[in-house]
Amino acid sequence: MALIEIEKNLDHWVKSIMGITSFQDLEKTKAELIGKSGVITSAFRLLKDFSGDEKKSFGERLNNIKSQIETAISLQKKKLEEYEISEKLRNETLDITLPVENSSFGGLHILTQSIRRIRNHYLARGFLVLDGPEVETDFFNFDALNIPEHHPARQSHDTFYLERFNKTLLRTHTSCVQIRTMKERGIPVRMISIGKTYRNDQLDATHSPMFHQIEGLVADRKPITIGHLKSELKKFLAFFFEVEDVAIRFRPSFFPFTEPGMEVDCRYTKKDGKLIITPEGDKWLELGGAGMVHPNVFKNCGIENEAFGFAFGFGLERLVMLKNGITDIRNLFDTDRRWLEYYGQ
Ligand code: FA5
């Protein structure tokens, strides 16, 4: 197309660009005018037929036309984008005056319910209910609990270290709260702590990289025995499972912060596929760890001379699963509304 004709058409092109209503049409017009084989681009090829001032003037006129077209296209594109956003906003406006379809307003997660129940139980019995930080130092998580660097027990806790903060980690258990409590308050003390703990464990039906533990500690200058520990655990488990009595047994185990250390099992039976905690049960169920506080732990907390104590640590998810017949820990962290509504309160 000759330059004269192009100049004549310019007004018409700009007007029609301003009237385009879709991105697709805009792109099409852009290609027809200033695309690779567009009218204007083709006209530039004629430049080679001119020379000197003529060439200069031809080039300037064409560039001027091209830039007017580009401006019109980009203005129109912006207009279309704004229109699209305002349409979207208009269509997606929520009518908050409409009545709700489902009258369920949510409830407390079963883990929250359990934490509250356990806390209330212990508060009523005069225990301190304490929290500790989830980001801990290796002193509170390991050293003070008689697990020095290079101790093999450190390997059994697959720890998330926060490398930027030297010697800082996500606590692998709530036993650190024992240390913080005794360092700050000394003994005698009766406390529990419930909170989140973290381990680099593969997620499966019974393991989660984040889970909760319940820690208990009773320490005194007066003698405390395994008999006291057994009685406390029976009380706690009978309360938690809402049964009259629980038969428990201790199996020797090793925790560097206890001496002796043990695993706690309780009797149960299965009826119609349901798990029932009962002293008459024919099977044993593993519940958690416990033991008598190791003398080094007292020492590390600045408690000199004779001291006695017991401690226990249970996984909350495992207890909640046993009580409610939940077979997969992942259900506790899913967002299936039906499940949450069933167990929520
Ligand atoms: C401990 O963590 C000790 N601190 C418990 C303890 C406290 C012993 C006081 C003695 C005195 P253990 O590593 O066994 O022990 O973990 C305790 C419980 O946490 C386990 O019995 C289990 O119920 C739960 N648990 C451990 N790892 C996971 C996991 N990845 N997901 C869910 N629960 C877990």
Residues whose N, C-alpha, C, O or C-beta is under 5 A from the ligand:
A	BS01	FA5	T172 H173 S175 D201 T206 H207 S208 P209 F211 F255 T258 L287 G288 G289 A290 G291 A311 F312 G313 F314 G315 R318
